């Protein structure tokens, strides 16, 4: 969780494009990010992969009015609603986008290409049928914010006792890089999202960064197997909470539109 998921970029900027808040060129540029190219395969009416601009326009004509994110993990189908084939593909990729207004979902497959020293990522989004039902285990923004604060407080106490809370020059350098990136004016979410969603996503990303650092510091001060298990048990619910908060933030655009339509 050191960086935003590709499904988050597709959903956020796809929603902004569907709402007419950004141009197709700006949306595609933001979605692709540092990747070389994104294509969409399996789109109804297309026999071959197509570019993002055409794909997003076609999804709109097929009835798609919004895009949601799913970030599933083993034993936790976060944001998914079925069927099993789509859930399995999303779980393998650890992410997916679920369309609102039409029964489609998109799962990314990432390929590395290029010579050594100049490797770049190419992404193919596979369009699959989904079940139109409430997504699994997605909290409201308010719930996500409260859960993040509580989980972070509890985990910090445990990790501090085990001396694995993410300290030392490697952790400090990673945190400094994160802050520098944020200060460069990076847009955390696309236009059209409520300020609270931005706040929740920023906090979830910071929590995810700390969890990644704690996992990446080896055993830290946890020298016994019991202490190592305690560290894992402390980190697992925090990581789960951070993923739930990310999904709540990315899905806030669709959730607010649904509330406004009632």
C-alpha positions in Angstrom: 0.0 0.0 0.0 2.9 2.3 -0.5 1.2 3.7 -3.7 -2.3 4.0 -4.9 -3.8 0.9 -6.6 -4.4 1.1 -10.4 -8.1 0.3 -9.7 -8.2 3.4 -7.5 -6.9 5.6 -10.3 -9.2 4.1 -12.9 -12.3 4.5 -10.6 -11.5 8.0 -9.4 -10.6 9.5 -12.7 -13.2 7.5 -14.6 -15.8 8.9 -12.3 -14.6 12.4 -12.9 -14.8 11.8 -16.6 -18.2 10.3 -16.5 -19.4 13.4 -14.5 -17.9 15.7 -17.1 -15.4 17.2 -14.7 -12.2 16.4 -16.6 -11.3 15.8 -20.2 -10.7 12.3 -21.7 -7.0 13.2 -22.2 -6.6 14.3 -18.6 -8.4 11.3 -17.2 -6.4 8.8 -19.3 -3.1 10.5 -18.3 -3.9 10.3 -14.6 -5.1 6.7 -14.9 -2.0 5.5 -16.8 0.3 7.3 -14.4 3.9 5.8 -14.7 2.8 2.8 -16.8 3.5 2.7 -20.5 0.0 1.9 -21.7 -3.4 0.7 -20.6 -5.8 -1.3 -22.8 -9.3 -2.8 -22.2 -10.1 -6.3 -23.4 -13.5 -8.0 -23.6 -15.5 -4.9 -24.0 -18.9 -5.7 -25.6 -18.9 -4.9 -29.3 -15.1 -5.0 -29.5 -13.2 -8.0 -30.8 -9.8 -6.7 -29.8 -8.3 -4.6 -26.9 -9.1 -0.9 -27.1 -7.7 2.2 -25.5 -9.0 3.7 -22.3 -10.7 6.7 -24.0 -12.8 4.5 -26.2 -13.4 2.0 -23.4 -14.7 4.6 -20.9 -16.9 6.1 -23.6 -18.3 2.7 -24.5 -19.0 1.9 -20.9 -21.0 5.1 -20.6 -23.1 4.2 -23.6 -23.7 0.8 -22.0 -25.2 2.4 -18.9 -22.3 2.8 -16.6 -22.8 5.8 -14.3 -20.0 5.2 -11.8 -17.1 3.1 -10.8 -16.3 1.4 -7.5 -13.1 -0.2 -6.2 -12.5 -3.7 -4.8 -9.3 -4.6 -2.9 -9.8 -8.2 -1.9 -7.4 -10.4 0.0 -7.5 -14.1 1.0 -10.5 -14.6 3.3 -11.7 -11.0 2.7 -13.7 -10.3 -0.5 -13.6 -6.5 0.1 -15.7 -4.7 -2.4 -16.8 -7.7 -4.4 -20.3 -9.0 -5.1 -19.7 -12.0 -7.4 -20.0 -14.1 -9.4 -17.3 -16.6 -8.3 -15.3 -16.2 -11.6 -15.0 -12.5 -11.2 -14.2 -12.7 -7.5 -11.4 -15.3 -8.3 -9.8 -13.1 -10.9 -10.0 -10.0 -8.7 -8.5 -11.9 -5.8 -5.6 -13.0 -7.9 -5.0 -9.4 -9.0 -5.7 -8.1 -5.5 -7.9 -5.4 -7.0 -10.7 -4.7 -9.4 -13.1 -2.0 -10.6 -16.9 -2.7 -10.4 -19.2 -0.7 -12.6 -22.4 0.9 -11.3 -25.4 1.1 -13.6 -24.3 -1.9 -15.7 -23.2 -5.4 -14.7 -19.5 -5.2 -15.7 -16.3 -5.4 -13.8 -12.7 -4.8 -14.8 -9.6 -6.7 -13.5 -6.1 -5.6 -14.4 -3.4 -7.8 -15.7 0.1 -6.3 -15.6 2.9 -7.2 -18.0 6.5 -6.0 -17.9 8.2 -5.2 -21.1 11.4 -3.6 -22.4 15.1 -4.3 -22.1 16.9 -4.6 -18.7 17.3 -1.2 -17.1 14.3 0.2 -19.1 11.5 -2.1 -18.0 8.0 -0.6 -18.1 4.5 -1.9 -17.2 1.7 -2.5 -19.7 -1.8 -3.1 -18.3 -4.7 -4.9 -19.8 -8.1 -4.5 -18.1 -10.3 -7.6 -18.6 -14.0 -6.9 -18.7 -16.1 -9.5 -17.0 -19.7 -9.9 -15.9 -20.5 -9.1 -12.3 -23.5 -9.5 -10.0 -25.3 -6.3 -9.2 -25.4 -6.4 -5.5 -24.1 -4.4 -2.5 -20.2 -4.7 -2.3 -18.9 -6.8 0.5 -17.6 -5.2 3.8 -17.3 -1.6 2.6 -17.7 0.9 5.5 -19.1 4.4 5.3 -16.5 7.2 5.3 -17.3 8.1 8.9 -16.9 4.5 10.0 -13.6 4.1 8.1 -12.2 7.3 9.7 -13.0 6.1 13.2 -11.8 2.6 12.5 -8.5 3.9 11.2 -7.8 6.1 14.2 -8.6 3.3 16.6 -6.7 0.5 14.8 -3.6 2.7 14.4 -3.6 3.7 18.1 -3.9 0.0 19.2 -1.3 -1.3 16.8 1.2 1.5 17.6 1.2 0.5 21.3 1.9 -3.2 20.4 4.5 -2.5 17.8 6.3 0.0 20.0 6.7 -2.7 22.7 8.1 -5.0 20.1 10.4 -2.3 18.6 9.1 -2.9 15.1 7.0 0.2 14.6 9.1 1.3 11.6 12.2 3.1 12.7 15.7 3.7 11.5 17.1 5.4 8.4 15.2 3.2 5.8 11.8 4.0 7.4 12.7 7.7 7.8 13.7 7.9 4.1 10.5 6.3 3.0 8.4 8.6 5.1 10.3 11.7 3.9 9.7 10.5 0.3 6.0 10.1 1.0 5.8 13.7 2.5 7.7 15.1 -0.5 5.4 13.5 -2.9 2.4 14.9 -1.1 3.9 18.4 -1.0 4.4 18.4 -4.7 0.6 18.9 -5.0 -0.3 15.3 -5.9 -4.1 15.0 -6.3 -5.1 12.3 -3.9 -8.5 11.9 -5.6 -10.0 13.2 -8.8 -12.3 16.2 -9.0 -15.8 15.6 -7.7 -14.9 13.7 -4.5 -16.0 15.1 -1.1 -13.2 16.5 1.1 -13.8 13.8 3.7 -13.0 11.1 1.1 -9.7 12.8 0.4 -8.9 13.0 4.2 -9.8 9.3 4.7 -7.7 8.1 1.7 -4.7 10.2 2.8 -4.9 8.6 6.3 -5.3 5.1 4.9 -2.3 5.6 2.7 -0.2 6.7 5.6 -1.3 3.8 7.7 -0.6 1.4 4.8 2.9 3.0 4.5 3.6 2.3 8.2 2.4 -1.3 7.9 4.6 -1.9 4.9 7.6 -0.5 6.7 6.9 -2.6 9.8 6.7 -5.7 7.6 9.7 -4.7 5.6 12.0 -4.2 8.6 12.6 -8.0 9.0 12.1 -9.2 12.5 13.0 -5.9 14.1 13.1 -6.4 17.9 10.8 -9.4 17.7 13.4 -12.0 18.4 11.1 -14.8 19.6 8.5 -16.6 17.6 5.8 -15.5 20.1 6.8 -11.8 19.5 6.9 -12.3 15.8 3.3 -13.7 15.9 2.3 -10.8 18.1 3.6 -8.4 15.5 1.8 -10.1 12.7 -1.4 -10.2 14.7 -1.1 -6.5 15.4 -0.4 -5.6 11.8 -3.1 -7.8 10.1 -6.2 -5.9 11.4 -4.5 -2.5 10.7 -3.8 -3.5 7.2 -7.3 -4.8 6.7 -8.7 -1.6 8.2 -6.6 0.6 5.9 -7.8 -1.4 2.8 -11.4 -1.0 3.9 -10.8 2.8 4.3 -9.2 3.0 0.9 -12.2 1.4 -0.7 -14.6 3.6 1.2 -12.8 6.7 -0.1 -12.7 5.6 -3.7 -16.3 4.5 -3.6 -17.5 7.7 -2.0 -18.4 9.3 -5.3 -20.8 6.6 -6.3 -22.2 6.4 -2.7 -23.0 10.1 -2.6 -24.7 10.0 -6.0 -26.8 7.1 -4.8 -27.9 9.0 -1.7 -28.7 12.1 -3.7 -30.9 10.1 -6.0 -33.0 8.7 -3.2 
